[in-house]
Amino acid sequence: MNDAIDFDRYDRIRPIRWTGDALELLDQRKLPFAVEYVRCDDSDAVAAAIHALTVRGAPAIGIAAAWGVVLAAREVEAGSGVDALPAIEPALQRLNAARPTAVNLAWALARMRRVLAGAGSDWREVLAREAQAIADEDLAANRRMGALGAALIEPGSGVLTHCNTGSLATAGFGTALGVIRAGVAQGRIDAVFAGETRPWLQGARLTVWELEQDGIAPTLIADSAASYLMKTGKVRWVIVGADRICANGDTANKIGTYQLAIAARHHGVHFMVAAPSSTVDMDTLTGDAIEIEERDPGELFAVGGTRTAAERVGAWNPVFDVTPHELIDAIVTERGVIERPDEAAMRAAFGG
């Protein structure tokens, strides 16, 4: 087994590009059949792209929003950051409202607001440097947590992941998919299974495409096949990301994660959450306090624009669910590994 990780081989995709004049976002709605970037020239275009899932994944949303603040600054005349803040605040609020569940969005905007308030006449440059720092720190964190998470996996393991948690959802390398990339690079993971992730099919459209770019051959399964897959013994770990981790370890993630955790516990399969520390929200005590975003029920009525449900039917379309900490074997961040997370373990690691 080789513990070295060739990041150049396993880190080829960049979903967010800052040109110096505009923000370019890889349009994840068109993958895997077209690789196109959407150009955003102002903060409202960034907010619209976040809401429309042009860019998605909690860390990537935060990074995109930070660059949205940089774009908003171009429309404001002010001598200092503190003078500019009231004029930029409406744009900050519109960016924050684009996706309410992912804590990274509010975290990144709070960080941009904080540096703006303390900046002098070079406040625009200060904002640009902070946005770049958020992206650079995320990439470094992903590579760190990839190595930490992979170290928990026994050689020869099969793993199952849900939704997309790779380079497309981050600054690069990924969170849960970063753990999987590191595990494959080190010879710990022999097989990777990806759930399709209805209704937007992020697993089918994005995750398997990403893995193929790195020369990793994934196996796609229907979401409803996960329990049976676990029963066969082909999976030792379920590895997922997070959009918010509470003070007690409860974790919000893409809808369908909760049922995977239940099935994993029943079948003796380990369950890992990999996310940067920016996803940890120590001010939210338990998962019961998380606002769960609901999207247009119409997203359930069709696949690829072709209607699959009868007319005049209702639908319920929550985008996330919450996995109780009791079902999580390990939370992995760039700061370290928390095994069997609970409130005491979370506070020991993150304070608050």
Secondary structure, DSSP 8 states (H G I E B T S, - for coil): ------TTTS----SEEE-SS-EEEE-TTSTTT---EEEE-SHHHHHHHHHTTSS-SHHHHHHHHHHHHHHHHTT---SSHHHHHHHHHHHHHHHHTT-SS-HHHHHHHHHHHHHHHT--TTHHHHHHHHHHHHHHHHHHHHHHHHHHHHTTS-TTEEEEE-S--SGGGSSSS-SHHHHHHHHHHTT-EEEEEEE--TTTTHIIIIIHHHHHHTT---EEE-GGGHHHHHHTT--SEEEE--SEE-TTS-EEEETTHHHHHHHHHHHT-EEEEE--GGGB-TTS-SGGG----B--GGGGSEETTEE-S-TT-----BSEEEE-GGG-SEEEETTEEEES--HHHHHHHH--
